[in-house]
Amino acid sequence: MSAPRNEPAEPVASGIIPVAKQSLGDLFKWKQRVTLENEDGETTTEWQSPEPLKNPFSLMAQLSAKNWLFFLVGFCAWTADAFDFHALSIQTTKLASYYHRSNTDITTAITLTLLLRSVGAAFFGLAGDKYGRKWPMVFNMCQIVLGLLQIATIYSKTFQQFLAVRSLFGLFMGGYNKPSCGPLLTSPRALENCPVNARGLMSGILQQGYSFGYVLAACANLGVGGAVETWKTVFWIAAGLSIGVGCIRIIFPESQQFIDAKKEGRQSHGAGAFWAETRKMLRAEWRMCIYCIILMTWFNFYSHTSQDSYTTFMKTAKGMDNAAASRASIMMKTGACVGGTIIGYASQFVGRRRAIVVAALVSGCMIPAWILPQGERSLSASGFFMQFFVQGAWGVIPIHLNELSPPAFRSSFPGITYQLGNMISSPSAQIVNALAEKIKIAGPGGKRVDAYGPVMGIATAIIALGIAITTSLGPEKRGRKFEHAVAGAVVVSEKDLEAGDDRSDTDKTAQRIEDVELSREK
């Protein structure tokens, strides 16, 4: 007995306004609009019902040993990256005392780190598409650059030296780090090797490597105590973690996708061909690039505004000591780990955009309960649930961004769009600290304190609403098949270049995928 046919749907709209209208309407329809292509290249559009959620343990059991290898290394690299970054953000007050500067001055280092990550992301991301995922990252990690720069931070005698080292740290972190998405050169590999119905769950877990790194950094800060000089011990731990992950990364195998592409002659051997194809991709996909950059700008503001200054907020505005603030931070990011995993998993059923919109709106509603309570227990509980939904929305991003990416550029496209959004939002922590230090409110016992709570609350409310609106008006390609997509830059012949072949990268990639699949069947 043949399977019932799905209901036909109108084709996907073209143009910014029509796409926005169609996407907003589709958000309130349970079924998903999907475009299909037959063997003759003819396309049809139909409504498909989402597959029911499966037991998460059975989904994880679908991953092979090699799948788990890709995934676990990606998780560890993302955790090390987060520990490196938050070793500074959770110790802002210690560093301010050490260098005799304000909290706002110290957060300048966070701005520079985030700003310069984009340069490293562009270089290592494009190199990943050109030369494979492994060796560009090995080059970055094999030099133990991040670990050495953590050590260099410890030995920075002046504030100017401190800023210079953190700028270099951001430059190399860009090659190591991917959006929202796990490390730039590891996340595409971790997710592209996952079964389709397991991607939402694994995306949510992978993204929480970032939150887990924060938890470890907060644990280290709690363990070393509140003395000013103890910030150096946390940086020593961060250096050891980075070097350890770098050593593991050296023996990590190359992506099977890239190996297959090389065997089948689909790897570009000329830099000119690679850049020509990249330019064509940008011309064809510029709308998607701009949309993803805007979305990632909102998301980076979302996370950094709600977390980077939260430990400082508890210590300066709530009167908590280092131990209490660290314990509350640990609980806060534990909520992030749980929320990111659950909401990422749920997105496989309810849809990527719907999961993001609901999580963002709920987090906005929770802001009063997040900033108004007093005491460690209340702030720990409210922080747990706030970050449950903040990182819950983030848990969907790794797979959502990969599904929106042009198939041949899933190493560079997600990383560059994420990092450009990250660059735009880089002053977020500095803005929060600058405004908070200028505005005074009544604190515990009537003492005048910096207004971290109101500043963070208002900013996060605006950002959460921006995420909900932007996501509602954007596209979704849940369940997109990219297991056999072309890895890296594809060959652009001299004949094509001379003839001015104007076909989009997506069209040519789809044809190559179809040709490869037909040859495999034969």
C-alpha positions as CSV (number, residue, x, y, z in Angstrom):
1,M,0.0,0.0,0.0
2,S,1.5,3.3,-1.1
3,A,2.1,6.1,1.5
4,P,-0.4,8.9,1.4
5,R,0.6,12.0,-0.6
6,N,1.3,15.2,1.3
7,E,-0.8,18.3,0.6
8,P,0.6,20.5,-2.2
9,A,1.8,24.0,-1.1
10,E,2.6,27.2,-2.8
11,P,6.3,27.5,-3.9
12,V,8.7,29.3,-1.5
13,A,8.4,33.0,-2.1
14,S,11.2,35.1,-3.6
15,G,12.1,38.6,-2.5
16,I,12.6,40.0,1.0
17,I,9.1,41.2,1.7
18,P,7.3,38.2,0.2
19,V,9.6,35.8,2.1
20,A,8.9,37.6,5.4
21,K,5.2,37.5,4.9
22,Q,5.2,33.8,4.0
23,S,7.6,32.9,6.8
24,L,5.4,34.7,9.4
25,G,2.3,32.9,8.1
26,D,4.1,29.5,8.1
27,L,5.1,30.0,11.7
28,F,1.4,29.5,12.8
29,K,1.0,26.4,10.6
30,W,1.9,23.1,12.2
31,K,3.0,21.5,8.9
32,Q,6.3,22.7,7.2
33,R,6.6,24.0,3.7
34,V,9.2,21.8,2.0
35,T,10.6,22.0,-1.6
36,L,11.3,18.7,-3.3
37,E,13.3,17.9,-6.5
38,N,12.8,14.9,-8.7
39,E,15.3,13.0,-10.9
40,D,14.4,15.3,-13.8
41,G,15.3,18.4,-11.8
42,E,11.6,19.5,-11.5
43,T,10.7,21.0,-8.1
44,T,7.5,20.8,-6.2
45,T,6.4,22.2,-2.8
46,E,4.3,20.4,-0.3
47,W,3.3,20.5,3.4
48,Q,5.0,17.9,5.5
49,S,4.1,17.0,9.1
50,P,7.1,16.8,11.5
51,E,8.2,13.4,12.6
52,P,7.2,12.5,16.2
53,L,9.9,13.0,18.8
54,K,11.9,9.8,19.5
55,N,13.5,8.6,22.7
56,P,16.6,10.7,23.0
57,F,18.7,7.7,24.0
58,S,17.6,5.9,20.9
59,L,18.6,8.9,18.9
60,M,22.0,9.0,20.4
61,A,22.4,5.3,19.8
62,Q,22.1,6.1,16.0
63,L,25.4,7.8,16.1
64,S,28.4,5.6,15.1
65,A,31.7,5.6,17.0
66,K,33.1,8.0,14.5
67,N,30.1,10.3,14.8
68,W,30.7,10.4,18.5
69,L,34.3,11.1,18.0
70,F,33.5,14.1,15.9
71,F,30.9,15.2,18.4
72,L,32.9,14.8,21.6
73,V,35.9,16.6,20.2
74,G,33.7,19.4,19.1
75,F,32.1,19.6,22.5
76,C,35.5,19.6,24.3
77,A,36.9,22.3,22.0
78,W,33.8,24.5,22.5
79,T,34.1,23.9,26.3
80,A,37.8,24.9,26.3
81,D,36.9,28.1,24.3
82,A,34.2,29.1,26.7
83,F,36.5,28.5,29.7
84,D,39.2,30.7,28.1
85,F,36.7,33.5,27.5
86,H,34.9,33.4,30.8
87,A,38.1,33.2,32.8
88,L,38.1,36.9,32.2
89,S,34.4,37.8,32.4
90,I,33.7,36.2,35.7
91,Q,36.8,37.8,37.3
92,T,36.2,41.4,36.1
93,T,36.2,42.8,39.7
94,K,39.5,41.0,40.5
95,L,41.2,42.3,37.4
96,A,39.8,45.8,38.0
97,S,41.5,45.7,41.4
98,Y,44.7,44.2,40.1
99,Y,45.2,46.9,37.4
100,H,43.5,49.7,39.4
101,R,40.9,50.3,36.7
102,S,37.1,50.4,36.5
103,N,35.0,47.4,35.6
104,T,34.2,49.2,32.3
105,D,37.9,49.5,31.5
106,I,38.4,45.7,32.1
107,T,35.5,44.9,29.8
108,T,37.4,46.7,27.0
109,A,39.4,43.5,26.7
110,I,36.1,41.5,26.1
111,T,35.2,44.0,23.4
112,L,38.6,43.6,21.7
113,T,38.5,39.8,22.0
114,L,35.0,39.6,20.4
115,L,35.9,42.2,17.7
116,L,39.0,40.5,16.5
117,R,37.5,37.0,16.5
118,S,35.9,37.8,13.1
119,V,39.3,38.1,11.4
120,G,40.4,34.7,12.6
121,A,37.0,33.2,11.8
122,A,37.2,34.4,8.2
123,F,40.7,33.2,7.6
124,F,40.4,29.8,9.2
125,G,36.8,29.2,8.0
126,L,37.7,29.8,4.4
127,A,40.9,27.7,4.8
128,G,38.7,24.9,6.2
129,D,36.6,24.9,3.1
130,K,39.7,25.0,0.9
131,Y,42.1,22.6,2.6
132,G,39.8,20.5,4.9
133,R,38.5,21.0,8.4
134,K,41.4,19.4,10.2
135,W,44.7,21.1,9.3
136,P,43.7,24.7,9.5
137,M,42.5,24.0,13.1
138,V,45.7,22.0,13.8
139,F,47.8,24.9,12.6
140,N,45.9,27.1,15.1
141,M,46.0,24.6,17.9
142,C,49.3,22.9,17.2
143,Q,51.1,26.2,17.9
144,I,49.4,26.1,21.3
145,V,48.6,29.8,20.6
146,L,45.6,30.1,22.8
147,G,47.3,28.4,25.8
148,L,50.4,30.5,25.4
149,L,48.3,33.7,25.2
150,Q,46.5,32.7,28.4
151,I,50.0,32.5,30.0
152,A,51.0,35.8,28.4
153,T,47.9,37.4,30.0
154,I,49.2,36.2,33.4
155,Y,52.5,37.9,32.9
156,S,51.0,41.2,31.5
157,K,52.5,43.8,33.8
158,T,50.5,46.8,32.6
159,F,47.0,47.4,31.5
160,Q,48.1,48.2,27.9
161,Q,50.0,44.9,27.7
162,F,46.9,43.1,29.0
163,L,44.7,44.6,26.2
164,A,47.3,43.8,23.6
165,V,47.5,40.1,24.6
166,R,43.7,39.8,24.8
167,S,43.4,41.3,21.3
168,L,45.8,38.6,20.0
169,F,43.8,36.1,21.9
170,G,40.6,37.1,20.1
171,L,42.3,36.9,16.7
172,F,43.3,33.3,17.2
173,M,40.1,32.4,19.1
174,G,38.2,33.3,15.9
175,G,39.8,30.4,14.0
176,Y,39.0,28.1,16.9
177,N,35.5,29.2,17.5
178,K,32.1,28.9,15.8
179,P,28.9,30.4,16.5
180,S,26.9,29.7,18.1
181,C,27.5,26.6,17.0
182,G,30.5,25.0,18.6
183,P,34.0,25.6,17.3
184,L,34.0,27.0,13.8
185,L,35.9,24.1,12.2
186,T,34.4,21.3,14.3
187,S,30.6,22.0,14.6
188,P,29.8,21.5,10.9
189,R,31.6,18.2,11.1
190,A,29.9,17.2,14.3
191,L,26.4,17.9,13.0
192,E,26.8,17.0,9.3
193,N,27.6,13.4,10.4
194,C,24.5,13.1,12.6
195,P,21.3,11.3,11.5
196,V,18.7,13.9,10.4
197,N,16.2,13.1,13.2
198,A,19.0,13.4,15.9
199,R,20.3,16.8,14.8
200,G,18.0,18.9,17.1
201,L,19.1,16.9,20.2
202,M,22.8,16.9,19.3
203,S,22.7,20.6,18.3
204,G,21.3,21.4,21.8
205,I,23.9,19.3,23.5
206,L,26.8,20.6,21.4
207,Q,25.9,24.3,22.0
208,Q,26.0,23.7,25.8
209,G,29.7,23.0,25.6
210,Y,29.8,26.8,25.9
211,S,27.7,26.9,29.0
212,F,29.7,23.9,30.5
213,G,32.9,25.9,29.9
214,Y,31.3,28.8,31.9
215,V,30.4,26.4,34.7
216,L,34.0,25.0,34.9
217,A,35.4,28.6,34.9
218,A,32.9,29.5,37.7
219,C,34.0,26.4,39.7
220,A,37.6,27.4,39.3
221,N,36.8,30.9,40.5
222,L,35.0,29.4,43.5
223,G,37.9,27.1,44.2
224,V,40.7,29.7,44.2
225,G,38.8,32.1,46.4
226,G,38.2,35.9,46.2
227,A,41.7,37.3,46.7
228,V,42.8,39.6,43.9
229,E,45.9,37.6,42.8
230,T,43.9,34.3,42.4
231,W,42.7,35.4,39.0
232,K,46.1,34.1,37.7
233,T,45.4,30.6,38.9
234,V,42.2,30.4,36.8
235,F,44.1,31.5,33.8
236,W,46.7,28.8,34.4
237,I,43.9,26.2,34.4
238,A,42.5,27.7,31.2
239,A,45.9,27.5,29.5
240,G,46.3,23.8,30.4
241,L,42.8,23.1,29.1
242,S,43.5,24.8,25.7
243,I,46.8,23.0,25.3
244,G,45.2,19.6,26.2
245,V,42.5,20.1,23.6
246,G,45.1,21.1,21.0
247,C,47.0,17.9,21.5
248,I,43.8,15.8,21.1
249,R,42.9,17.8,18.0
250,I,46.2,16.9,16.3
251,I,45.3,13.2,16.1
252,F,41.7,13.9,15.2
253,P,40.9,12.5,11.7
254,E,39.9,14.5,8.6
255,S,36.2,14.8,7.7
256,Q,35.0,11.9,5.5
257,Q,33.1,14.4,3.4
258,F,36.3,16.2,2.5
259,I,38.1,13.0,1.8
260,D,35.3,11.8,-0.5
261,A,35.2,15.1,-2.3
262,K,39.0,14.9,-2.9
263,K,38.7,11.3,-4.3
264,E,35.9,12.3,-6.6
265,G,37.7,15.3,-7.9
266,R,35.3,17.8,-6.4
267,Q,38.0,19.7,-4.5
268,S,39.2,22.9,-6.0
269,H,43.0,23.0,-6.6
270,G,43.3,26.6,-7.6
271,A,43.0,29.6,-5.3
272,G,41.5,31.6,-8.2
273,A,38.7,29.0,-8.7
274,F,38.0,29.0,-4.9
275,W,37.7,32.8,-4.7
276,A,35.6,32.9,-7.9
277,E,33.2,30.4,-6.4
278,T,33.1,32.3,-3.1
279,R,32.2,35.5,-4.9
280,K,29.5,33.7,-6.8
281,M,28.1,32.3,-3.6
282,L,28.0,35.7,-2.0
283,R,26.2,37.2,-5.0
284,A,23.7,34.4,-5.0
285,E,23.2,34.2,-1.3
286,W,23.6,37.8,-0.2
287,R,20.1,38.0,1.3
288,M,20.7,34.9,3.4
289,C,24.1,36.3,4.5
290,I,22.5,39.6,5.7
291,Y,19.7,37.8,7.4
292,C,22.0,35.4,9.3
293,I,24.3,38.3,10.3
294,I,21.4,40.2,11.8
295,L,20.2,37.1,13.6
296,M,23.6,36.4,15.0
297,T,24.0,40.0,16.1
298,W,20.8,39.7,18.1
299,F,21.9,36.3,19.6
300,N,25.4,37.5,20.6
301,F,23.9,40.6,22.3
302,Y,21.5,38.1,23.9
303,S,24.1,35.9,25.6
304,H,26.7,38.5,26.4
305,T,24.3,41.0,27.8
306,S,22.6,38.5,30.1
307,Q,25.7,36.7,31.3
308,D,29.1,38.5,31.1
309,S,28.3,41.0,33.8
310,Y,26.0,38.8,35.9
311,T,28.7,37.8,38.4
312,T,29.7,41.5,38.7
313,F,26.0,42.4,39.2
314,M,25.7,39.9,42.1
315,K,28.9,41.2,43.8
316,T,28.4,44.9,43.3
317,A,24.6,45.4,43.2
318,K,23.5,42.5,45.5
319,G,26.4,42.6,48.0
320,M,27.4,39.0,47.6
321,D,30.9,37.7,48.2
322,N,33.0,35.9,45.6
323,A,31.9,32.4,46.8
324,A,28.2,33.1,46.8
325,A,28.3,34.9,43.4
326,S,30.3,32.0,42.0
327,R,27.8,29.4,43.3
328,A,24.9,31.4,41.8
329,S,26.8,31.6,38.5
330,I,27.3,27.8,38.5
331,M,23.5,27.3,39.0
332,M,22.7,29.9,36.3
333,K,24.8,28.1,33.7
334,T,23.6,24.7,34.8
335,G,20.2,25.9,33.8
336,A,21.7,26.9,30.4
337,C,23.0,23.4,29.9
338,V,19.6,21.8,30.7
339,G,17.6,24.3,28.7
340,G,19.8,24.2,25.6
341,T,19.6,20.5,25.4
342,I,15.8,20.2,26.0
343,I,14.8,23.1,23.6
344,G,17.3,22.0,21.0
345,Y,15.8,18.5,21.1
346,A,12.2,19.9,21.0
347,S,13.0,21.9,17.9
348,Q,13.2,18.7,15.9
349,F,9.4,18.4,16.4
350,V,8.0,21.9,16.9
351,G,10.4,23.6,14.4
352,R,13.5,25.6,14.7
353,R,12.0,29.0,14.5
354,R,9.0,28.2,16.7
355,A,11.4,26.9,19.4
356,I,13.5,30.1,19.2
357,V,10.6,32.5,19.3
358,V,8.9,30.9,22.3
359,A,12.2,30.6,24.3
360,A,13.0,34.3,23.6
361,L,9.6,35.5,24.6
362,V,9.5,33.5,27.8
363,S,13.0,34.8,28.8
364,G,11.7,38.3,28.3
365,C,8.8,37.7,30.6
366,M,11.2,36.3,33.3
367,I,13.3,39.4,33.5
368,P,11.7,40.9,36.7
369,A,12.2,37.6,38.5
370,W,15.8,37.5,37.2
371,I,17.0,40.9,38.5
372,L,14.8,41.9,41.5
373,P,15.4,39.1,44.1
374,Q,17.9,39.4,46.9
375,G,20.1,36.6,48.3
376,E,22.0,33.7,46.8
377,R,19.1,31.2,46.7
378,S,16.7,33.4,44.9
379,L,19.2,34.7,42.4
380,S,20.4,31.1,41.8
381,A,16.9,29.9,41.0
382,S,15.9,32.9,38.8
383,G,19.3,32.7,37.0
384,F,18.8,29.0,36.4
385,F,15.4,29.5,34.6
386,M,16.5,32.7,32.8
387,Q,19.5,31.0,31.2
388,F,17.3,27.9,30.6
389,F,15.5,29.9,28.0
390,V,18.3,32.1,26.8
391,Q,20.6,29.1,26.0
392,G,17.5,27.2,25.1
393,A,17.1,29.5,22.1
394,W,20.8,29.2,21.5
395,G,20.6,25.4,21.5
396,V,18.7,25.5,18.2
397,I,21.2,27.8,16.5
398,P,24.0,25.3,15.5
399,I,21.7,23.1,13.4
400,H,19.4,26.0,12.3
401,L,22.4,28.0,10.9
402,N,23.9,24.9,9.3
403,E,20.6,24.1,7.6
404,L,20.3,27.7,6.3
405,S,23.9,27.6,4.9
406,P,24.8,27.0,1.2
407,P,25.8,23.3,1.2
408,A,29.4,23.8,-0.1
409,F,30.2,26.5,2.4
410,R,29.0,25.1,5.8
411,S,32.5,25.6,7.3
412,S,32.9,29.3,6.3
413,F,29.2,30.5,6.0
414,P,28.0,29.8,9.6
415,G,31.3,30.9,11.1
416,I,31.6,34.1,9.2
417,T,28.0,35.2,9.6
418,Y,28.2,34.3,13.3
419,Q,31.5,36.2,13.8
420,L,30.3,39.3,12.0
421,G,27.3,39.3,14.2
422,N,29.6,38.8,17.1
423,M,31.8,41.7,15.9
424,I,28.8,44.0,15.8
425,S,27.7,43.0,19.3
426,S,31.3,43.0,20.7
427,P,30.8,46.1,22.9
428,S,27.8,44.6,24.7
429,A,29.5,43.9,28.1
430,Q,31.3,47.2,27.9
431,I,28.1,49.1,27.3
432,V,26.3,47.4,30.2
433,N,29.2,48.2,32.6
434,A,29.5,51.8,31.4
435,L,25.8,52.5,31.8
436,A,25.6,50.7,35.1
437,E,28.5,52.5,36.6
438,K,27.0,55.9,35.6
439,I,23.6,55.2,37.0
440,K,23.1,54.6,40.7
441,I,20.1,52.9,42.4
442,A,19.3,51.9,46.0
443,G,20.9,48.6,46.9
444,P,20.7,46.3,50.0
445,G,20.4,48.4,53.2
446,G,19.7,51.6,51.2
447,K,23.3,51.9,49.9
448,R,23.7,53.4,46.4
449,V,25.0,50.8,44.0
450,D,25.7,50.5,40.3
451,A,22.5,49.9,38.3
452,Y,23.5,46.6,36.7
453,G,20.0,45.1,37.2
454,P,17.9,47.7,35.4
455,V,20.5,48.1,32.6
456,M,20.8,44.3,32.0
457,G,17.0,43.9,32.3
458,I,16.0,46.6,29.8
459,A,18.7,45.6,27.3
460,T,17.8,41.9,27.4
461,A,14.1,42.7,27.0
462,I,14.8,44.7,23.8
463,I,17.1,41.9,22.5
464,A,14.6,39.1,23.2
465,L,11.9,40.9,21.3
466,G,14.3,41.6,18.4
467,I,15.2,37.9,18.2
468,A,11.5,36.9,18.2
469,I,10.6,39.3,15.4
470,T,13.7,38.5,13.3
471,T,13.2,34.8,13.6
472,S,9.5,35.0,12.9
473,L,10.2,36.8,9.5
474,G,13.1,34.5,8.5
475,P,13.3,31.2,6.6
476,E,13.6,27.7,8.0
477,K,15.0,24.5,6.3
478,R,14.5,22.0,9.1
479,G,15.5,18.5,7.9
480,R,17.5,19.7,5.0
481,K,19.6,16.9,3.5
482,F,23.3,17.7,3.3
483,E,24.9,14.4,4.0
484,H,26.2,14.2,0.5
485,A,26.8,17.9,-0.1
486,V,29.9,19.1,-1.8
487,A,32.6,19.7,0.9
488,G,34.7,22.8,0.4
489,A,35.0,24.9,-2.7
490,V,34.0,23.2,-5.9
491,V,35.8,23.3,-9.2
492,V,35.2,26.3,-11.4
493,S,36.6,25.6,-14.8
494,E,38.3,28.3,-16.9
495,K,35.6,27.7,-19.5
496,D,32.9,28.5,-16.9
497,L,34.7,31.7,-15.9
498,E,35.2,32.8,-19.4
499,A,31.6,32.1,-20.3
500,G,30.4,34.0,-17.3
501,D,28.3,31.2,-15.8
502,D,25.8,33.0,-13.7
503,R,24.2,30.0,-12.0
504,S,24.0,30.3,-8.3
505,D,26.2,28.2,-6.1
506,T,23.1,26.4,-4.8
507,D,21.9,25.4,-8.2
508,K,25.3,24.1,-9.3
509,T,25.8,22.3,-6.0
510,A,22.4,20.6,-6.3
511,Q,23.3,19.4,-9.7
512,R,26.6,18.0,-8.5
513,I,24.9,16.3,-5.6
514,E,22.4,14.7,-7.9
515,D,25.2,13.5,-10.3
516,V,27.2,12.0,-7.4
517,E,24.1,10.2,-6.0
518,L,23.2,8.8,-9.4
519,S,26.7,7.5,-10.0
520,R,26.7,5.8,-6.6
521,E,23.4,4.1,-7.4
522,K,24.9,2.8,-10.7
